[in-house]
Amino acid sequence: MSLLLEKTILNQCLTVIGANEEVMAILKKPEIFSVPDYQRVYEAVCTLSRAGTEPDVIAVNNYLLQKYGNHSDMSKTGDLQRNWLDILLELTDFSDRVTGALSHHCFLLIEQAMCASMQRVFVSALTQLQLPGADPLKVMDQVGTQLETYQGRLLELKGEPFSKALERVSKEVEEAGIRGDAITGIRTGLHQLDAYLKGLHPATLTILAGRPAMGKTAQLCQMAYNIAYVQQIPTAIFSLEMSNDQLARRFLAMGTHYKNAEILSGLSADRPLDLQRVFAVADQIGQSPLYVRDDVYDLDSLKTEIKRHVRKHGVRVVFIDYLQLIEAKAPNRREMTGKVSRGLKLLSKDLKIPIVALAQLSRDVDKREDKRPVKSDLKESGDLEQDADNIIFQYRDSYYAEAGSFSRENELENIVAKNRNGSTHKQGESILFWLDLPTNRMADREPSAF
């Protein structure tokens, strides 16, 4: 397969005007080709192109004759009649001349070269491990460093031409105009928030932050319910705080309208719950494309599992509860949080999916007279502010209300503090939702909407 790709790419460089420029933008070094003669042919193509000469067969042949003499490496095998012109004519006679997939062919060649390099890394590691006194941790560290390097190169090389992005976004604009719909991303089902963010968009990291018991997980569950169950869009939740059973109780409460405590006890007003209703909701939500994991704690494992869910289940939205619980190798807590937030942002770009991560706020917010959060209240806020595309704060007056004072227990505010796709809230502004904490349900309207 590799030789087929190499012949196809060199064929187009030699026969199609402008193809060499497209290839050179992707394949930086001749060593990407496995055959020494093909390396020298591509070297000639690059050198002539940079000098402003069209790299056709005659020009490339003259260059190779001048630099390497008449005979190619293949002549050393005993075929003394084989010269550079024979190699070039063989390449130009090659039948596959479809130029539309040229960039794709280049990326495939890079991936195959990377696979070969990775195989050499693993073979070397196995050889080292078989030596007396081998240090497995040292070998693992070496392998990990090399694999990270290869991963970085592949991620960098997978970038698309900007013209493709312009074309794709233009089509999205056209389709939105035809629909008469301003929401171009995935709807959370919380209409006021969707109107502000225009939905959850691919390659974005959204931080939903608040103090403990403010309602973060309740809002996460409501959004996941609206996306996976109502819209049937594959959705994944990675819970580092709650177990699968705890989240299952929350989703059952949302679907049945029973309180969390009633789902846990099996009783409502000292009478057994309607089991037919409970099992019907469990079956309906269970058949929706919702995938929940509660056993992934470190950044590397999390990235691996998210990629697997995207590949296997077609997951289009990922929720994480919560960001500061993700472990990563770092000398201190601040750098760990920065590594995690940056890792999640890069992952969202690589997979082209929205990632929504919950985050805890520092205690400083409780010390102020005005307890509505601001960006500096985020723990290790510098990295989170920089990496996040959207930052949404939660606030409830009733959370801070003194006993006997008036407060609306069901009011939950969302404060959009950062929004790459639009405006943000000024001091005192917010989106007002109704939250029924006992059943975890959120809505845009009064409790009667529940």
Order of alpha helices (4+ residues) and beta strands (2+ residues): alpha-alpha-alpha-alpha-alpha-alpha-alpha-alpha-alpha-beta-alpha-beta-alpha-alpha-beta-beta-alpha-beta-alpha-beta-alpha-beta-alpha-alpha-beta-alpha-beta-beta-beta
